[in-house]
């Protein structure tokens, strides 16, 4: 077989992304049809910048899900090696030196092979799944920590605010990359410090939800007890499996290297979220509707969670999008330096690092993951701009 031309490579690549195109069309069709009933998310589709950013982000989300979780897009295994495909250019026909070729194997390496003869296209696709697994959820956990601590610090002030602000500033005083490096180095991991940090940080989502239900339904004890009970049962089950790898059912588990990276991301991002939430709370607590809630006799946590927090959603949503992009860059940086994730991981940072070693001779191994990282972060920034624009109109 002859090598593919660039036009054929593009057509075949577009064909591989068929599930992604279908998912994007369905998502946009439903969203545009129902946008007037979807609140701020629906208003996002009135912003061209927001729509472009949303499309770019959802492209990589669907790519990660369909390619990494369901293996519907990849053309070869991410760890599959072929000596005859080492550093081969894009569009090279697939061949194996040892063993009979699989008749069902995809006949080409669309983006060529890397220095170990692995398919660059498939590793780029599965690399998206590595980002999707960590960045949004780590950012969400960081927001849970920042909101749970930032609301009372801004609302009550005084010594509580002083202590929490000092701790946040203490963490922020460290250079981010140095702090990441310290948290994920093998020597620190062996001490068990990341596990103890996970044990503390992963309690906050449970605490946040319990306080949320209790403050909202304190006058409806039956409903409150149901919500709190379900939250505690599911939350503690997930907590034992994720933080301590001690799920009694043996279903939930977290790979140790992934847990270290996850904890590092949450720990580094939480102080910044805390400062944002604290500042918004100090501003919003002076509004008339907060005074009205206090006059009605509402409790402090009800006011914080159901009066102040909803009115701070615009800036927080914008920051959440930006923080996912920031986390994506941090994950890429960790992978580039060979920290955190396993060496054979197809994450974009590791792939870029492996490709740069031969960059003067072969461009194709490093460029696809670099452009993927760039496009996802750009999409998140555009999405944040669209959300900011619509939240100001809200």
Buried (B, 14 or more C-beta within 10 A) or exposed (E): EEBBEEEBBEEBBEEBBEBBEEBBEEBBEEBEEEBEEBEBBBBBBEBEBBBBBBBBBBBBBBBBBBBBEEEBBBBBBBEBBBEBBBBBBBBBBBBBEEEEEEEEBBEBBBBBBBEBBBBBBBBBBBBBBBBBBBBBBBBBBBBBBBBBBBBBBBBBBEEBBEEBBEEBEEBBEEEBBEBBBEBBEEEBBEEEBBBEBBBEBBBBBBBBBBBBBBBBBEEEEEEBEEBBEEBBEEBEBBBBBBBEBEBEEEEBEBEEBBBBBBBBBBBBBBBBBBBBBBBBBBEBBEEEEBEEBBEEEBBBBBBBBBBBBEBBBBBBBBBBBBBBBBBBBBBBBBBBBBBBBEEEBBBBBBBBBBBEEBEEEBBBBBBBBBEBBEBBBBBBBBBBBBBBBBBEEE
